[in-house]
């Protein structure tokens, strides 16, 4: 009733939401349900139905019991941020880092390197670690601190911020290019933060209340990187952010490129561990990175054409599921336990993954299915399963996925899920099965054909 105008009043909006199954409202509209009932827009029975779904969680948590009568009351502050929690935060951040480029094995950096220059607007700021809705930890490690923690005592680590997050420097003097020229490795920390993207009031650098009209980096960061590139011997770029960033210029300029997302309280140490080889990157992109915002359909268009990896027609900058490693992986041909099934049968897709490199590492093995004969529009690829597999150098492991009839169903024009006879392409690999993935360095995916009678 305020923004989209699908309802004429708060009472009507509250009733519409409740009647369609929204039993929890995080705003202030549901007190209007009293008026909704009075106006005949909903009923007390509908409210009771939603309460029956909502309240059991509160009962299980003991929120209606007297204090001291439920086990949760005995949990003290000593259980907050225990060592195992910190270790888990570090592991999660390390495994989330996505390696997007690594020309000439620029990474990992040797801990015994003589000189490292860390620069950029996100290198020493906690905004690069945290998105919206967070608590402040007693230990937030920045990327700069993570780099320092991973270098030898004799290594010279220098730092200059060099650039602001989203506006040109007010002072035109360049005190960073010279440091890049004299350093063995330059680590440029760029990206966006909660100040640019996020929810409304927190994004104080955004003209659009946290929405992004442009999915590229701020132009001042591109200009800054060009100056660094002209002087740096080796240039490693670390990007932070919570959504896709279109950065073809950055990809071309960087010798190595990683995307760290908002990695949390241990994020700086995690990035440092990845940069210096203490952790081997195994993250995969959960979204597609378009070449440009122009490749996306208009916001007002609700059709699926050109949306996500499933329906995109244009070549992306980085495909869904993509992510490199310091080692290399080889997939064997895919075999099916049954190459033909009927509507009640399942089959098993099997491949063998081998670590053909020199680092112990993890690979995220991904299963995609393509319907080749559907009577309705279907995705180019649909992710149906994935497995994270740890492999020592030279080690091989068999990975299997069960494919059941429900995974092969389509939604017909009546909105019903149905299984149609036809041919299906089964693809297994380390990224979405596209030529772009191979061009960027992903291992070659393998395919098999399944027939449903």
Secondary structure per residue as TSV (DSSP state, phi and psi in degrees):
chain	resnum	aa	ss	phi	psi
A	1	X	-	360.0	-17.4
A	2	X	-	-98.8	-48.6
A	3	X	S	-99.7	-66.9
A	4	X	S	-80.6	-15.2
A	5	X	-	61.6	31.9
A	6	X	S	-82.2	-12.3
A	7	X	S	-128.4	152.8
A	8	X	S	-91.6	-12.4
A	9	X	S	-156.7	163.4
A	10	X	H	-62.9	-33.6
A	11	X	H	-65.6	-40.3
A	12	X	H	-68.3	-40.7
A	13	X	H	-63.5	-44.1
A	14	X	H	-61.7	-42.1
A	15	X	H	-66.5	-41.7
A	16	X	H	-58.8	-43.5
A	17	X	H	-67.2	-46.7
A	18	X	H	-62.9	-43.6
A	19	X	H	-67.8	-19.2
A	20	X	T	-102.6	12.6
A	21	X	T	100.6	8.4
A	22	X	-	-86.1	101.1
A	23	X	-	-95.4	-2.9
A	24	X	-	-132.9	125.1
A	25	X	-	-113.3	119.8
A	26	X	S	-83.1	-5.0
A	27	X	S	-98.2	-146.4
A	28	X	S	-124.5	25.2
A	29	X	-	-89.9	-30.3
A	30	X	G	-67.2	-22.0
A	31	X	G	-57.1	-20.5
A	32	X	G	-72.5	-5.7
A	33	X	H	-62.2	-25.4
A	34	X	H	-59.5	-46.5
A	35	X	H	-70.2	-31.3
A	36	X	H	-60.2	-42.6
A	37	X	H	-66.9	-44.1
A	38	X	H	-60.3	-33.7
A	39	X	T	-88.6	0.8
A	40	X	T	76.5	18.2
A	41	X	S	-83.0	-23.3
A	42	X	S	-151.8	-177.6
A	43	X	-	-130.3	161.6
A	44	X	H	-63.6	-32.5
A	45	X	H	-63.0	-38.4
A	46	X	H	-67.0	-38.5
A	47	X	H	-64.5	-44.4
A	48	X	H	-60.9	-40.9
A	49	X	H	-58.7	-45.2
A	50	X	H	-69.7	-35.0
A	51	X	H	-64.7	-37.4
A	52	X	H	-62.9	-28.4
A	53	X	H	-83.0	-28.5
A	54	X	H	-88.0	-40.3
A	55	X	H	-74.1	-29.4
A	56	X	H	-54.5	-35.1
A	57	X	H	-61.8	-41.7
A	58	X	H	-68.5	-34.6
A	59	X	H	-64.4	-44.6
A	60	X	H	-63.8	-30.6
A	61	X	T	-81.2	-5.2
A	62	X	T	74.9	23.4
A	63	X	T	-72.2	-14.2
A	64	X	T	-104.8	2.2
A	65	X	S	-92.4	154.9
A	66	X	-	-61.7	145.2
A	67	X	T	-55.1	138.1
A	68	X	T	91.0	-2.0
A	69	X	S	-104.1	-1.4
A	70	X	S	-122.7	148.4
A	71	X	G	-62.6	-24.8
A	72	X	G	-64.8	-23.0
A	73	X	G	-66.0	-21.1
A	74	X	G	-89.2	-3.2
A	75	X	-	-80.5	112.9
A	76	X	-	-94.6	-177.9
A	77	X	G	-69.4	-15.0
A	78	X	G	-66.1	-16.2
A	79	X	G	-86.2	-4.4
A	80	X	T	-87.2	130.5
A	81	X	T	54.9	49.2
A	82	X	-	-71.1	163.5
A	83	X	H	-53.4	-37.6
A	84	X	H	-68.2	-28.3
A	85	X	H	-70.3	-42.7
A	86	X	H	-63.1	-42.2
A	87	X	H	-62.8	-38.8
A	88	X	H	-67.4	-39.5
A	89	X	H	-61.7	-39.5
A	90	X	H	-67.2	-45.1
A	91	X	H	-62.3	-43.4
A	92	X	H	-62.3	-41.6
A	93	X	H	-66.5	-41.4
A	94	X	H	-62.5	-43.6
A	95	X	H	-74.7	-15.3
A	96	X	H	-85.4	-20.4
A	97	X	-	-63.5	131.4
A	98	X	E	-111.3	122.2
A	99	X	E	-86.8	117.7
A	100	X	E	-102.7	-21.5
A	101	X	E	-158.6	143.8
A	102	X	E	-155.8	67.7
A	103	X	G	-64.9	136.0
A	104	X	G	54.7	32.1
A	105	X	G	52.2	44.3
A	106	X	-	-56.6	-39.0
A	107	X	-	-107.7	148.5
A	108	X	S	-78.1	154.2
A	109	X	-	-78.7	139.9
A	110	X	-	-68.0	131.9
A	111	X	T	-60.2	-20.0
A	112	X	T	-94.3	13.6
A	113	X	-	-56.9	146.4
A	114	X	S	-73.4	-42.2
A	115	X	E	-146.4	137.0
A	116	X	E	-130.8	134.9
A	117	X	E	-113.8	120.1
A	118	X	E	-106.3	128.3
A	119	X	E	-148.5	169.9
A	120	X	S	112.9	158.3
A	121	X	T	-70.8	-14.8
A	122	X	T	-109.2	5.9
A	123	X	T	-68.9	-36.4
A	124	X	T	-126.3	27.1
A	125	X	-	-123.6	133.5
A	126	X	G	-70.9	-16.9
A	127	X	G	-60.9	-24.5
A	128	X	G	-76.5	-11.0
A	129	X	T	-96.9	-27.3
A	130	X	-	-124.6	140.0
A	131	X	-	-95.4	-145.1
A	132	X	S	-80.2	157.8
A	133	X	S	61.3	81.8
A	134	X	-	-148.5	157.8
A	135	X	-	-101.6	154.3
A	136	X	-	-89.4	120.6
A	137	X	-	-83.5	160.0
A	138	X	S	-73.3	-11.9
A	139	X	-	-141.1	104.1
A	140	X	-	-116.0	111.2
A	141	X	-	-94.0	119.5
A	142	X	-	-77.0	168.8
A	143	X	H	-63.3	-39.6
A	144	X	H	-57.9	-46.2
A	145	X	H	-64.9	-36.0
A	146	X	H	-64.8	-35.7
A	147	X	H	-67.5	-47.7
A	148	X	H	-59.2	-40.0
A	149	X	H	-65.5	-18.6
A	150	X	T	-105.0	3.0
A	151	X	S	-104.3	157.3
A	152	X	-	-72.1	158.8
A	153	X	T	-57.0	-30.8
A	154	X	T	-84.2	-9.0
A	155	X	-	-72.4	131.3
A	156	X	E	-86.3	116.6
A	157	X	E	-112.0	117.5
A	158	X	E	-112.5	151.0
A	159	X	E	-137.4	132.4
A	160	X	E	-139.0	132.8
A	161	X	-	-62.6	-45.0
A	162	X	-	80.4	-41.0
A	163	X	S	-148.2	154.3
A	164	X	-	-85.2	168.2
A	165	X	S	-69.5	-42.3
A	166	X	S	-145.0	19.6
A	167	X	S	-150.3	153.1
A	168	X	-	-61.6	152.3
A	169	X	-	-61.1	139.5
A	170	X	S	-74.8	-32.9
A	171	X	S	-97.3	118.3
A	172	X	-	-77.9	-4.7
A	173	X	-	-67.5	139.5
A	174	X	-	-107.7	102.8
A	175	X	-	-107.9	14.1
A	176	X	S	-112.4	-30.8
A	177	X	H	-62.2	-39.5
A	178	X	H	-64.5	-38.1
A	179	X	H	-66.1	-38.4
A	180	X	H	-62.3	-39.7
A	181	X	H	-65.8	-32.0
A	182	X	H	-95.3	-0.5
A	183	X	S	-101.0	146.6
A	184	X	S	-66.6	-40.4
A	185	X	E	-136.3	135.5
A	186	X	E	-111.3	127.9
A	187	X	E	-110.1	108.2
A	188	X	E	-98.1	117.6
A	189	X	E	-100.9	109.7
A	190	X	E	-125.0	-177.3
A	191	X	E	129.6	-158.5
A	192	X	-	-126.2	173.8
A	193	X	-	-147.5	-176.8
A	194	X	T	-58.2	-19.2
A	195	X	T	-72.4	-21.3
A	196	X	T	-107.1	-41.8
A	197	X	S	-122.3	149.4
A	198	X	S	143.2	-152.5
A	199	X	S	-100.9	106.3
A	200	X	G	45.4	-107.4
A	201	X	G	-63.7	-21.1
A	202	X	G	-76.5	-23.7
A	203	X	-	-91.3	75.3
A	204	X	T	-77.1	-8.1
A	205	X	T	-97.2	2.1
A	206	X	-	-98.0	133.4
A	207	X	T	-81.0	-6.1
A	208	X	T	-125.8	31.9
A	209	X	T	56.5	39.1
A	210	X	T	95.4	-12.3
A	211	X	-	-78.2	157.1
A	212	X	-	-118.8	115.1
A	213	X	S	-79.8	-26.1
A	214	X	-	-121.6	127.1
A	215	X	-	-96.2	10.3
A	216	X	B	-86.0	174.1
A	217	X	-	-70.9	152.2
A	218	X	-	-53.7	139.2
A	219	X	H	-60.3	-32.8
A	220	X	H	-63.6	-30.7
A	221	X	H	-70.9	-37.8
A	222	X	H	-62.5	-45.8
A	223	X	H	-62.6	-40.1
A	224	X	H	-62.2	-44.3
A	225	X	H	-65.8	-34.4
A	226	X	H	-61.0	-40.2
A	227	X	H	-66.8	-40.5
A	228	X	H	-64.4	-45.1
A	229	X	H	-60.2	-34.3
A	230	X	T	-68.2	-15.0
A	231	X	T	-122.2	-23.3
A	232	X	-	-74.3	141.5
A	233	X	S	-74.4	-51.4
A	234	X	S	-129.3	131.8
A	235	X	E	-119.5	115.5
A	236	X	E	-108.2	128.2
A	237	X	E	-111.0	130.3
A	238	X	E	-112.6	118.5
A	239	X	E	-103.0	137.6
A	240	X	E	-117.9	153.4
A	241	X	-	161.1	168.1
A	242	X	S	-113.5	8.5
A	243	X	S	-152.3	174.3
A	244	X	-	-62.0	138.8
A	245	X	-	-121.6	121.4
A	246	X	B	-81.5	113.1
A	247	X	-	-143.8	53.4
A	248	X	H	-59.8	-34.0
A	249	X	H	-65.6	-39.7
A	250	X	H	-64.3	-42.8
A	251	X	H	-59.0	-41.4
A	252	X	H	-69.2	-36.5
A	253	X	H	-79.8	-32.1
A	254	X	-	-78.4	142.5
A	255	X	S	-79.0	-32.9
A	256	X	E	-143.9	146.2
A	257	X	E	-141.0	128.4
A	258	X	E	-127.4	151.2
A	259	X	E	-114.9	120.6
A	260	X	-	-104.4	-3.8
A	261	X	-	58.5	-148.2
A	262	X	S	-104.4	96.6
A	263	X	-	-83.9	1.8
A	264	X	-	87.2	-171.1
A	265	X	T	-61.2	-33.3
A	266	X	T	-97.7	13.7
A	267	X	H	-62.2	-39.8
A	268	X	H	-63.2	-43.1
A	269	X	H	-66.3	-38.9
A	270	X	H	-61.5	-45.0
A	271	X	H	-62.9	-43.1
A	272	X	H	-60.7	-42.3
A	273	X	H	-61.5	-39.1
A	274	X	H	-69.9	-44.9
A	275	X	H	-60.1	-34.6
A	276	X	T	-105.4	10.4
A	277	X	T	85.6	3.1
A	278	X	S	-68.7	-27.8
A	279	X	S	-127.9	139.3
A	280	X	-	-97.1	126.9
A	281	X	-	-63.6	139.4
A	282	X	-	-141.7	8.9
A	283	X	-	-69.5	153.0
A	284	X	-	-127.7	146.8
A	285	X	-	-70.4	124.4
A	286	X	S	-87.7	0.6
A	287	X	S	-139.7	163.0
A	288	X	-	-86.8	138.3
A	289	X	B	-100.4	105.4
A	290	X	-	-68.8	159.5
A	291	X	S	-63.4	-37.9
A	292	X	-	-156.1	156.2
A	293	X	G	-62.6	-22.6
A	294	X	G	-66.8	-17.8
A	295	X	G	-80.0	-8.9
A	296	X	S	-93.8	149.1
A	297	X	-	-70.0	161.5
A	298	X	-	-57.0	145.9
A	299	X	T	-60.5	-32.1
A	300	X	T	-75.7	-13.1
A	301	X	-	-88.0	115.9
A	302	X	-	-91.2	1.3
A	303	X	S	-68.7	156.9
A	304	X	-	-85.6	-10.7
A	305	X	T	-54.3	128.9
A	306	X	T	69.5	13.5
A	307	X	-	-101.4	131.0
A	308	X	H	61.1	172.7
A	309	X	H	-60.3	-23.5
A	310	X	H	-69.9	-30.3
A	311	X	H	-128.9	3.8
A	312	X	-	-65.0	137.8
A	313	X	-	-102.8	-25.4
A	314	X	S	-96.4	149.8
A	315	X	-	-67.8	128.2
A	316	X	-	-82.9	167.9
A	317	X	S	-69.5	-52.8
A	318	X	B	-131.4	126.8
A	319	X	-	-76.3	159.1
A	320	X	T	-56.3	139.7
A	321	X	T	79.8	-1.4
A	322	X	-	-81.8	145.5
A	323	X	-	177.0	130.3
A	324	X	B	-90.1	178.0
A	325	X	-	-139.6	167.1
A	326	X	S	-77.6	-16.1
A	327	X	S	-106.9	-171.3
A	328	X	-	-131.1	152.0
A	329	X	E	-127.3	149.4
A	330	X	E	-127.2	130.8
A	331	X	E	-103.5	135.4
A	332	X	-	-80.7	170.3
A	333	X	-	-58.6	147.3
A	334	X	-	-83.5	130.4
A	335	X	E	-115.0	145.0
A	336	X	E	-111.8	134.4
A	337	X	S	-63.9	-30.6
A	338	X	-	-138.0	122.9
A	339	X	S	-83.8	-15.4
A	340	X	E	-131.9	134.0
A	341	X	E	-136.7	162.8
A	342	X	-	-106.3	-171.8
A	343	X	T	-70.6	-9.0
A	344	X	T	-111.7	-1.5
A	345	X	-	-104.0	157.9
A	346	X	-	-118.4	165.4
A	347	X	E	-137.2	167.1
A	348	X	E	-122.1	128.5
A	349	X	E	-100.4	129.0
A	350	X	E	-128.5	136.8
A	351	X	E	-139.6	163.2
A	352	X	E	-116.2	129.4
A	353	X	E	-107.8	132.6
A	354	X	E	-123.6	133.7
A	355	X	E	-84.0	105.3
A	356	X	-	-96.4	6.5
A	357	X	S	-103.5	-162.6
A	358	X	S	-109.6	1.5
A	359	X	S	-111.5	137.2
A	360	X	-	-65.9	134.0
A	361	X	E	-158.5	170.5
A	362	X	E	-113.8	143.2
A	363	X	E	-122.3	139.5
A	364	X	E	-96.5	104.7
A	365	X	E	-82.7	127.7
A	366	X	E	-119.5	137.2
A	367	X	E	-108.8	124.9
A	368	X	E	-122.4	145.4
A	369	X	E	-125.8	135.5
A	370	X	E	-122.9	126.3
A	371	X	E	-84.5	115.9
A	372	X	S	-89.5	-14.6
A	373	X	S	-131.5	24.3
A	374	X	-	-66.8	150.0
A	375	X	S	-84.8	-9.7
A	376	X	S	-126.4	168.8
A	377	X	-	-66.0	130.5
A	378	X	-	-130.6	162.9
A	379	X	-	-62.5	151.0
A	380	X	S	-60.4	-42.7
A	381	X	-	-143.2	148.5
A	382	X	E	-135.5	119.3
A	383	X	E	-68.4	123.8
A	384	X	E	-118.3	-4.9
A	385	X	E	177.9	158.3
A	386	X	E	-155.4	153.4
A	387	X	E	-135.4	134.8
A	388	X	E	-94.2	121.3
A	389	X	E	-121.7	127.7
A	390	X	E	-95.9	129.8
A	391	X	E	-136.0	133.6
A	392	X	-	-77.9	162.0
A	393	X	T	-55.2	129.2
A	394	X	T	83.0	-7.8
A	395	X	-	-81.5	145.8
A	396	X	E	-121.4	150.6
A	397	X	E	-147.9	137.9
A	398	X	E	-81.3	134.6
A	399	X	E	-124.9	131.5
A	400	X	E	-129.1	152.2
A	401	X	E	-132.2	132.1
A	402	X	E	-84.8	132.3
A	403	X	E	-113.1	112.6
A	404	X	-	-105.0	164.7
A	405	X	G	-56.8	-33.5
A	406	X	G	-63.0	-30.3
A	407	X	G	-70.6	-14.2
A	408	X	G	-105.5	0.4
A	409	X	-	-74.8	153.9
A	410	X	E	-119.5	163.2
A	411	X	E	-99.1	119.0
A	412	X	-	-82.1	-176.6
A	413	X	T	-65.1	-20.3
A	414	X	T	-89.7	2.7
A	415	X	S	80.6	16.2
A	416	X	-	-99.2	142.2
A	417	X	E	-83.7	120.4
A	418	X	E	-133.9	151.8
A	419	X	-	-100.8	117.8
A	420	X	-	-101.0	140.9
A	421	X	-	-61.7	148.1
A	422	X	E	157.3	-163.1
A	423	X	E	-113.3	140.9
A	424	X	E	-130.3	138.5
A	425	X	E	-97.1	124.7
A	426	X	E	-103.6	121.1
A	427	X	E	-122.4	134.4
A	428	X	E	-130.9	133.1
A	429	X	E	-174.6	-162.5
A	430	X	S	-103.2	12.2
A	431	X	S	-166.0	176.4
A	432	X	-	-58.8	139.5
A	433	X	S	-76.2	81.8
A	434	X	S	-134.9	158.7
A	435	X	H	-65.0	-32.9
A	436	X	H	-61.9	-39.1
A	437	X	H	-59.2	-44.2
A	438	X	H	-65.3	-42.4
A	439	X	H	-58.8	-34.6
A	440	X	T	-83.8	-7.2
A	441	X	T	113.0	4.9
A	442	X	-	-67.6	150.6
A	443	X	-	-63.1	153.3
A	444	X	-	-66.8	127.1
A	445	X	-	-79.2	158.5
A	446	X	E	-120.1	150.8
A	447	X	E	-135.4	155.2
A	448	X	E	-144.9	160.0
A	449	X	E	-110.2	132.8
A	450	X	E	-114.9	136.4
A	451	X	E	-112.9	132.0
A	452	X	E	-109.7	123.2
A	453	X	-	-97.7	360.0
